[in-house]
């Protein structure tokens, strides 16, 4: 694994804020990103750059 210059927690929080701002939420962002189905340009770019940082443990419980 490569070393991060930004704390992992900050990356997860940034992803959460952006996913929440689009109404998708972090779980939706994660699930659609894994399936290569993100159609929002900002979220798609964030997934390509930072998606590998997220794990199931970062996600809120499924509803």
PDB file of N, CA, C and O in Angstrom:
ATOM      1  N   UNK A   1       0.847  -1.180   0.000  1.00  0.00           N
ATOM      2  CA  UNK A   1       0.000   0.000   0.000  1.00  0.00           C
ATOM      3  C   UNK A   1       0.889   1.239   0.000  1.00  0.00           C
ATOM      4  O   UNK A   1       1.913   1.287   0.682  1.00  0.00           O
ATOM      5  N   UNK A   2       0.482   2.228  -0.770  1.00  0.00           N
ATOM      6  CA  UNK A   2       1.263   3.458  -0.824  1.00  0.00           C
ATOM      7  C   UNK A   2       1.004   4.296   0.420  1.00  0.00           C
ATOM      8  O   UNK A   2      -0.021   4.146   1.085  1.00  0.00           O
ATOM      9  N   UNK A   3       1.944   5.176   0.722  1.00  0.00           N
ATOM     10  CA  UNK A   3       1.757   6.034   1.880  1.00  0.00           C
ATOM     11  C   UNK A   3       0.947   7.261   1.467  1.00  0.00           C
ATOM     12  O   UNK A   3       1.163   7.821   0.393  1.00  0.00           O
ATOM     13  N   UNK A   4       0.025   7.669   2.314  1.00  0.00           N
ATOM     14  CA  UNK A   4      -0.828   8.813   2.030  1.00  0.00           C
ATOM     15  C   UNK A   4      -0.247  10.061   2.659  1.00  0.00           C
ATOM     16  O   UNK A   4       0.288  10.016   3.767  1.00  0.00           O
ATOM     17  N   UNK A   5      -0.351  11.179   1.950  1.00  0.00           N
ATOM     18  CA  UNK A   5       0.095  12.445   2.526  1.00  0.00           C
ATOM     19  C   UNK A   5      -1.059  13.151   3.229  1.00  0.00           C
ATOM     20  O   UNK A   5      -0.843  14.079   4.007  1.00  0.00           O
ATOM     21  N   UNK A   6      -2.274  12.714   2.956  1.00  0.00           N
ATOM     22  CA  UNK A   6      -3.463  13.241   3.616  1.00  0.00           C
ATOM     23  C   UNK A   6      -3.966  12.140   4.550  1.00  0.00           C
ATOM     24  O   UNK A   6      -4.056  10.983   4.138  1.00  0.00           O
ATOM     25  N   UNK A   7      -4.293  12.475   5.789  1.00  0.00           N
ATOM     26  CA  UNK A   7      -4.793  11.432   6.687  1.00  0.00           C
ATOM     27  C   UNK A   7      -6.018  10.726   6.099  1.00  0.00           C
ATOM     28  O   UNK A   7      -6.910  11.368   5.543  1.00  0.00           O
ATOM     29  N   UNK A   8      -6.048   9.425   6.227  1.00  0.00           N
ATOM     30  CA  UNK A   8      -7.125   8.606   5.693  1.00  0.00           C
ATOM     31  C   UNK A   8      -8.493   9.087   6.182  1.00  0.00           C
ATOM     32  O   UNK A   8      -9.448   9.122   5.407  1.00  0.00           O
ATOM     33  N   UNK A   9      -8.592   9.451   7.444  1.00  0.00           N
ATOM     34  CA  UNK A   9      -9.859   9.925   8.006  1.00  0.00           C
ATOM     35  C   UNK A   9     -10.350  11.177   7.283  1.00  0.00           C
ATOM     36  O   UNK A   9     -11.553  11.352   7.090  1.00  0.00           O
ATOM     37  N   UNK A  10      -9.421  12.049   6.882  1.00  0.00           N
ATOM     38  CA  UNK A  10      -9.793  13.261   6.154  1.00  0.00           C
ATOM     39  C   UNK A  10     -10.329  12.919   4.767  1.00  0.00           C
ATOM     40  O   UNK A  10     -11.263  13.559   4.284  1.00  0.00           O
ATOM     41  N   UNK A  11      -9.746  11.921   4.134  1.00  0.00           N
ATOM     42  CA  UNK A  11     -10.214  11.494   2.812  1.00  0.00           C
ATOM     43  C   UNK A  11     -11.624  10.924   2.918  1.00  0.00           C
ATOM     44  O   UNK A  11     -12.500  11.269   2.126  1.00  0.00           O
ATOM     45  N   UNK A  12     -11.839  10.055   3.895  1.00  0.00           N
ATOM     46  CA  UNK A  12     -13.158   9.454   4.077  1.00  0.00           C
ATOM     47  C   UNK A  12     -14.190  10.546   4.367  1.00  0.00           C
ATOM     48  O   UNK A  12     -15.296  10.498   3.831  1.00  0.00           O
ATOM     49  N   UNK A  13     -13.853  11.508   5.190  1.00  0.00           N
ATOM     50  CA  UNK A  13     -14.788  12.596   5.509  1.00  0.00           C
ATOM     51  C   UNK A  13     -15.082  13.438   4.270  1.00  0.00           C
ATOM     52  O   UNK A  13     -16.230  13.831   4.064  1.00  0.00           O
ATOM     53  N   UNK A  14     -14.085  13.722   3.448  1.00  0.00           N
ATOM     54  CA  UNK A  14     -14.291  14.479   2.218  1.00  0.00           C
ATOM     55  C   UNK A  14     -15.220  13.711   1.275  1.00  0.00           C
ATOM     56  O   UNK A  14     -16.115  14.301   0.669  1.00  0.00           O
ATOM     57  N   UNK A  15     -15.012  12.412   1.153  1.00  0.00           N
ATOM     58  CA  UNK A  15     -15.885  11.595   0.304  1.00  0.00           C
ATOM     59  C   UNK A  15     -17.308  11.591   0.855  1.00  0.00           C
ATOM     60  O   UNK A  15     -18.270  11.690   0.093  1.00  0.00           O
ATOM     61  N   UNK A  16     -17.442  11.479   2.166  1.00  0.00           N
ATOM     62  CA  UNK A  16     -18.763  11.482   2.803  1.00  0.00           C
ATOM     63  C   UNK A  16     -19.488  12.810   2.526  1.00  0.00           C
ATOM     64  O   UNK A  16     -20.660  12.812   2.150  1.00  0.00           O
ATOM     65  N   UNK A  17     -18.795  13.920   2.711  1.00  0.00           N
ATOM     66  CA  UNK A  17     -19.419  15.238   2.485  1.00  0.00           C
ATOM     67  C   UNK A  17     -19.902  15.375   1.051  1.00  0.00           C
ATOM     68  O   UNK A  17     -21.023  15.827   0.814  1.00  0.00           O
ATOM     69  N   UNK A  18     -19.068  14.989   0.092  1.00  0.00           N
ATOM     70  CA  UNK A  18     -19.440  15.123  -1.317  1.00  0.00           C
ATOM     71  C   UNK A  18     -20.576  14.177  -1.686  1.00  0.00           C
ATOM     72  O   UNK A  18     -21.487  14.566  -2.417  1.00  0.00           O
ATOM     73  N   UNK A  19     -20.537  12.956  -1.199  1.00  0.00           N
ATOM     74  CA  UNK A  19     -21.611  12.004  -1.487  1.00  0.00           C
ATOM     75  C   UNK A  19     -22.920  12.463  -0.849  1.00  0.00           C
ATOM     76  O   UNK A  19     -23.981  12.337  -1.459  1.00  0.00           O
ATOM     77  N   UNK A  20     -22.855  12.993   0.369  1.00  0.00           N
ATOM     78  CA  UNK A  20     -24.057  13.508   1.037  1.00  0.00           C
ATOM     79  C   UNK A  20     -24.619  14.715   0.300  1.00  0.00           C
ATOM     80  O   UNK A  20     -25.836  14.865   0.191  1.00  0.00           O
ATOM     81  N   UNK A  21     -23.736  15.582  -0.209  1.00  0.00           N
ATOM     82  CA  UNK A  21     -24.172  16.788  -0.905  1.00  0.00           C
ATOM     83  C   UNK A  21     -24.945  16.465  -2.184  1.00  0.00           C
ATOM     84  O   UNK A  21     -25.783  17.257  -2.615  1.00  0.00           O
ATOM     85  N   UNK A  22     -24.677  15.320  -2.787  1.00  0.00           N
ATOM     86  CA  UNK A  22     -25.399  14.929  -3.998  1.00  0.00           C
ATOM     87  C   UNK A  22     -26.637  14.106  -3.675  1.00  0.00           C
ATOM     88  O   UNK A  22     -27.399  13.758  -4.576  1.00  0.00           O
ATOM     89  N   UNK A  23     -26.848  13.787  -2.388  1.00  0.00           N
ATOM     90  CA  UNK A  23     -27.998  13.001  -1.982  1.00  0.00           C
ATOM     91  C   UNK A  23     -27.771  11.501  -2.068  1.00  0.00           C
ATOM     92  O   UNK A  23     -28.676  10.721  -1.770  1.00  0.00           O
ATOM     93  N   UNK A  24     -26.598  11.095  -2.465  1.00  0.00           N
ATOM     94  CA  UNK A  24     -26.308   9.675  -2.636  1.00  0.00           C
ATOM     95  C   UNK A  24     -25.899   9.009  -1.332  1.00  0.00           C
ATOM     96  O   UNK A  24     -26.255   7.857  -1.083  1.00  0.00           O
ATOM     97  N   UNK A  25     -25.162   9.719  -0.509  1.00  0.00           N
ATOM     98  CA  UNK A  25     -24.651   9.144   0.732  1.00  0.00           C
ATOM     99  C   UNK A  25     -23.427   8.278   0.464  1.00  0.00           C
ATOM    100  O   UNK A  25     -23.187   7.848  -0.664  1.00  0.00           O
ATOM    101  N   UNK A  26     -22.664   8.030   1.513  1.00  0.00           N
ATOM    102  CA  UNK A  26     -21.398   7.306   1.364  1.00  0.00           C
ATOM    103  C   UNK A  26     -21.616   5.857   0.931  1.00  0.00           C
ATOM    104  O   UNK A  26     -20.862   5.342   0.105  1.00  0.00           O
ATOM    105  N   UNK A  27     -22.635   5.194   1.475  1.00  0.00           N
ATOM    106  CA  UNK A  27     -22.888   3.800   1.079  1.00  0.00           C
ATOM    107  C   UNK A  27     -23.250   3.723  -0.405  1.00  0.00           C
ATOM    108  O   UNK A  27     -22.732   2.871  -1.127  1.00  0.00           O
ATOM    109  N   UNK A  28     -24.128   4.601  -0.857  1.00  0.00           N
ATOM    110  CA  UNK A  28     -24.492   4.619  -2.279  1.00  0.00           C
ATOM    111  C   UNK A  28     -23.288   4.907  -3.159  1.00  0.00           C
ATOM    112  O   UNK A  28     -23.104   4.277  -4.201  1.00  0.00           O
ATOM    113  N   UNK A  29     -22.476   5.855  -2.738  1.00  0.00           N
ATOM    114  CA  UNK A  29     -21.253   6.189  -3.467  1.00  0.00           C
ATOM    115  C   UNK A  29     -20.357   4.961  -3.589  1.00  0.00           C
ATOM    116  O   UNK A  29     -19.846   4.657  -4.667  1.00  0.00           O
ATOM    117  N   UNK A  30     -20.174   4.268  -2.485  1.00  0.00           N
ATOM    118  CA  UNK A  30     -19.305   3.081  -2.450  1.00  0.00           C
ATOM    119  C   UNK A  30     -19.861   1.971  -3.341  1.00  0.00           C
ATOM    120  O   UNK A  30     -19.135   1.392  -4.149  1.00  0.00           O
ATOM    121  N   UNK A  31     -21.139   1.683  -3.190  1.00  0.00           N
ATOM    122  CA  UNK A  31     -21.737   0.580  -3.944  1.00  0.00           C
ATOM    123  C   UNK A  31     -21.773   0.864  -5.445  1.00  0.00           C
ATOM    124  O   UNK A  31     -21.447  -0.009  -6.249  1.00  0.00           O
ATOM    125  N   UNK A  32     -22.168   2.078  -5.826  1.00  0.00           N
ATOM    126  CA  UNK A  32     -22.187   2.415  -7.245  1.00  0.00           C
ATOM    127  C   UNK A  32     -20.778   2.513  -7.820  1.00  0.00           C
ATOM    128  O   UNK A  32     -20.549   2.153  -8.975  1.00  0.00           O
ATOM    129  N   UNK A  33     -19.846   2.996  -7.024  1.00  0.00           N
ATOM    130  CA  UNK A  33     -18.457   3.070  -7.486  1.00  0.00           C
ATOM    131  C   UNK A  33     -17.886   1.692  -7.771  1.00  0.00           C
ATOM    132  O   UNK A  33     -17.219   1.488  -8.785  1.00  0.00           O
ATOM    133  N   UNK A  34     -18.145   0.749  -6.881  1.00  0.00           N
ATOM    134  CA  UNK A  34     -17.654  -0.622  -7.083  1.00  0.00           C
ATOM    135  C   UNK A  34     -18.251  -1.252  -8.333  1.00  0.00           C
ATOM    136  O   UNK A  34     -17.622  -2.096  -8.970  1.00  0.00           O
ATOM    137  N   UNK A  35     -19.460  -0.841  -8.681  1.00  0.00           N
ATOM    138  CA  UNK A  35     -20.141  -1.390  -9.860  1.00  0.00           C
ATOM    139  C   UNK A  35     -19.882  -0.546 -11.115  1.00  0.00           C
ATOM    140  O   UNK A  35     -20.440  -0.827 -12.176  1.00  0.00           O
ATOM    141  N   UNK A  36     -19.037   0.487 -10.996  1.00  0.00           N
ATOM    142  CA  UNK A  36     -18.737   1.400 -12.102  1.00  0.00           C
ATOM    143  C   UNK A  36     -20.018   2.013 -12.676  1.00  0.00           C
ATOM    144  O   UNK A  36     -20.202   2.086 -13.891  1.00  0.00           O
ATOM    145  N   UNK A  37     -20.902   2.452 -11.766  1.00  0.00           N
ATOM    146  CA  UNK A  37     -22.179   3.019 -12.182  1.00  0.00           C
ATOM    147  C   UNK A  37     -22.391   4.444 -11.689  1.00  0.00           C
ATOM    148  O   UNK A  37     -23.527   4.919 -11.681  1.00  0.00           O
ATOM    149  N   UNK A  38     -21.340   5.138 -11.281  1.00  0.00           N
ATOM    150  CA  UNK A  38     -21.490   6.535 -10.846  1.00  0.00           C
ATOM    151  C   UNK A  38     -21.659   7.415 -12.080  1.00  0.00           C
ATOM    152  O   UNK A  38     -20.800   7.422 -12.963  1.00  0.00           O
ATOM    153  N   UNK A  39     -22.767   8.159 -12.144  1.00  0.00           N
ATOM    154  CA  UNK A  39     -22.972   9.032 -13.294  1.00  0.00           C
ATOM    155  C   UNK A  39     -22.735  10.506 -12.980  1.00  0.00           C
ATOM    156  O   UNK A  39     -22.694  11.331 -13.893  1.00  0.00           O
ATOM    157  N   UNK A  40     -22.579  10.844 -11.718  1.00  0.00           N
ATOM    158  CA  UNK A  40     -22.268  12.225 -11.330  1.00  0.00           C
ATOM    159  C   UNK A  40     -20.770  12.453 -11.589  1.00  0.00           C
ATOM    160  O   UNK A  40     -19.940  11.741 -11.025  1.00  0.00           O
ATOM    161  N   UNK A  41     -20.412  13.433 -12.433  1.00  0.00           N
ATOM    162  CA  UNK A  41     -18.995  13.607 -12.805  1.00  0.00           C
ATOM    163  C   UNK A  41     -18.046  13.805 -11.620  1.00  0.00           C
ATOM    164  O   UNK A  41     -16.959  13.227 -11.600  1.00  0.00           O
ATOM    165  N   UNK A  42     -18.440  14.610 -10.641  1.00  0.00           N
ATOM    166  CA  UNK A  42     -17.571  14.834  -9.483  1.00  0.00           C
ATOM    167  C   UNK A  42     -17.361  13.536  -8.714  1.00  0.00           C
ATOM    168  O   UNK A  42     -16.232  13.191  -8.364  1.00  0.00           O
ATOM    169  N   UNK A  43     -18.450  12.817  -8.453  1.00  0.00           N
ATOM    170  CA  UNK A  43     -18.322  11.574  -7.692  1.00  0.00           C
ATOM    171  C   UNK A  43     -17.544  10.526  -8.471  1.00  0.00           C
ATOM    172  O   UNK A  43     -16.774   9.770  -7.881  1.00  0.00           O
ATOM    173  N   UNK A  44     -17.727  10.467  -9.772  1.00  0.00           N
ATOM    174  CA  UNK A  44     -16.972   9.517 -10.580  1.00  0.00           C
ATOM    175  C   UNK A  44     -15.471   9.811 -10.481  1.00  0.00           C
ATOM    176  O   UNK A  44     -14.661   8.896 -10.330  1.00  0.00           O
ATOM    177  N   UNK A  45     -15.111  11.085 -10.567  1.00  0.00           N
ATOM    178  CA  UNK A  45     -13.695  11.458 -10.446  1.00  0.00           C
ATOM    179  C   UNK A  45     -13.169  11.138  -9.050  1.00  0.00           C
ATOM    180  O   UNK A  45     -12.064  10.613  -8.914  1.00  0.00           O
ATOM    181  N   UNK A  46     -13.946  11.446  -8.011  1.00  0.00           N
ATOM    182  CA  UNK A  46     -13.511  11.133  -6.650  1.00  0.00           C
ATOM    183  C   UNK A  46     -13.315   9.633  -6.463  1.00  0.00           C
ATOM    184  O   UNK A  46     -12.373   9.206  -5.796  1.00  0.00           O
ATOM    185  N   UNK A  47     -14.208   8.829  -7.057  1.00  0.00           N
ATOM    186  CA  UNK A  47     -14.068   7.372  -6.951  1.00  0.00           C
ATOM    187  C   UNK A  47     -12.758   6.920  -7.616  1.00  0.00           C
ATOM    188  O   UNK A  47     -12.021   6.105  -7.061  1.00  0.00           O
ATOM    189  N   UNK A  48     -12.484   7.452  -8.794  1.00  0.00           N
ATOM    190  CA  UNK A  48     -11.274   7.050  -9.510  1.00  0.00           C
ATOM    191  C   UNK A  48     -10.008   7.413  -8.732  1.00  0.00           C
ATOM    192  O   UNK A  48      -9.019   6.682  -8.771  1.00  0.00           O
ATOM    193  N   UNK A  49     -10.046   8.532  -8.034  1.00  0.00           N
ATOM    194  CA  UNK A  49      -8.865   8.993  -7.288  1.00  0.00           C
ATOM    195  C   UNK A  49      -8.782   8.343  -5.912  1.00  0.00           C
ATOM    196  O   UNK A  49      -7.714   7.880  -5.511  1.00  0.00           O
ATOM    197  N   UNK A  50      -9.906   8.305  -5.181  1.00  0.00           N
ATOM    198  CA  UNK A  50      -9.881   7.923  -3.770  1.00  0.00           C
ATOM    199  C   UNK A  50     -10.696   6.696  -3.401  1.00  0.00           C
ATOM    200  O   UNK A  50     -10.677   6.282  -2.242  1.00  0.00           O
ATOM    201  N   UNK A  51     -11.405   6.105  -4.338  1.00  0.00           N
ATOM    202  CA  UNK A  51     -12.295   5.001  -4.023  1.00  0.00           C
ATOM    203  C   UNK A  51     -11.629   3.828  -3.334  1.00  0.00           C
ATOM    204  O   UNK A  51     -12.260   3.144  -2.528  1.00  0.00           O
ATOM    205  N   UNK A  52     -10.362   3.584  -3.639  1.00  0.00           N
ATOM    206  CA  UNK A  52      -9.682   2.439  -3.032  1.00  0.00           C
ATOM    207  C   UNK A  52      -9.364   2.658  -1.555  1.00  0.00           C
ATOM    208  O   UNK A  52      -8.917   1.731  -0.879  1.00  0.00           O
ATOM    209  N   UNK A  53      -9.584   3.856  -1.049  1.00  0.00           N
ATOM    210  CA  UNK A  53      -9.354   4.147   0.371  1.00  0.00           C
ATOM    211  C   UNK A  53     -10.513   3.623   1.227  1.00  0.00           C
ATOM    212  O   UNK A  53     -10.309   3.220   2.373  1.00  0.00           O
ATOM    213  N   UNK A  54     -11.733   3.629   0.665  1.00  0.00           N
ATOM    214  CA  UNK A  54     -12.922   3.232   1.417  1.00  0.00           C
ATOM    215  C   UNK A  54     -12.986   1.726   1.650  1.00  0.00           C
ATOM    216  O   UNK A  54     -12.588   0.925   0.805  1.00  0.00           O
ATOM    217  N   UNK A  55     -13.494   1.376   2.812  1.00  0.00           N
ATOM    218  CA  UNK A  55     -13.768  -0.026   3.136  1.00  0.00           C
ATOM    219  C   UNK A  55     -15.180  -0.112   3.702  1.00  0.00           C
ATOM    220  O   UNK A  55     -15.795   0.908   4.011  1.00  0.00           O
ATOM    221  N   UNK A  56     -15.686  -1.319   3.834  1.00  0.00           N
ATOM    222  CA  UNK A  56     -17.014  -1.529   4.416  1.00  0.00           C
ATOM    223  C   UNK A  56     -17.123  -0.916   5.808  1.00  0.00           C
ATOM    224  O   UNK A  56     -18.195  -0.457   6.201  1.00  0.00           O
ATOM    225  N   UNK A  57     -16.032  -0.906   6.548  1.00  0.00           N
ATOM    226  CA  UNK A  57     -16.049  -0.364   7.903  1.00  0.00           C
ATOM    227  C   UNK A  57     -16.313   1.138   7.938  1.00  0.00           C
ATOM    228  O   UNK A  57     -16.745   1.664   8.964  1.00  0.00           O
ATOM    229  N   UNK A  58     -16.057   1.833   6.830  1.00  0.00           N
ATOM    230  CA  UNK A  58     -16.267   3.271   6.766  1.00  0.00           C
ATOM    231  C   UNK A  58     -17.730   3.630   6.534  1.00  0.00           C
ATOM    232  O   UNK A  58     -18.119   4.782   6.726  1.00  0.00           O
ATOM    233  N   UNK A  59     -18.537   2.670   6.129  1.00  0.00           N
ATOM    234  CA  UNK A  59     -19.902   2.939   5.697  1.00  0.00           C
ATOM    235  C   UNK A  59     -20.885   2.899   6.845  1.00  0.00           C
ATOM    236  O   UNK A  59     -20.697   2.157   7.809  1.00  0.00           O
ATOM    237  N   UNK A  60     -21.937   3.700   6.741  1.00  0.00           N
ATOM    238  CA  UNK A  60     -23.006   3.602   7.742  1.00  0.00           C
ATOM    239  C   UNK A  60     -23.717   2.262   7.569  1.00  0.00           C
ATOM    240  O   UNK A  60     -23.629   1.658   6.500  1.00  0.00           O
ATOM    241  N   UNK A  61     -24.405   1.795   8.578  1.00  0.00           N
ATOM    242  CA  UNK A  61     -25.138   0.527   8.458  1.00  0.00           C
ATOM    243  C   UNK A  61     -26.168   0.598   7.319  1.00  0.00           C
ATOM    244  O   UNK A  61     -26.759   1.648   7.064  1.00  0.00           O
ATOM    245  N   UNK A  62     -26.365  -0.516   6.656  1.00  0.00           N
ATOM    246  CA  UNK A  62     -27.363  -0.569   5.598  1.00  0.00           C
ATOM    247  C   UNK A  62     -28.754  -0.401   6.204  1.00  0.00           C
ATOM    248  O   UNK A  62     -29.041  -0.901   7.292  1.00  0.00           O
ATOM    249  N   UNK A  63     -29.594   0.301   5.488  1.00  0.00           N
ATOM    250  CA  UNK A  63     -30.961   0.543   5.988  1.00  0.00           C
ATOM    251  C   UNK A  63     -31.841  -0.674   5.819  1.00  0.00           C
ATOM    252  O   UNK A  63     -33.015  -0.642   6.186  1.00  0.00           O
TER     253      UNK A  63
END
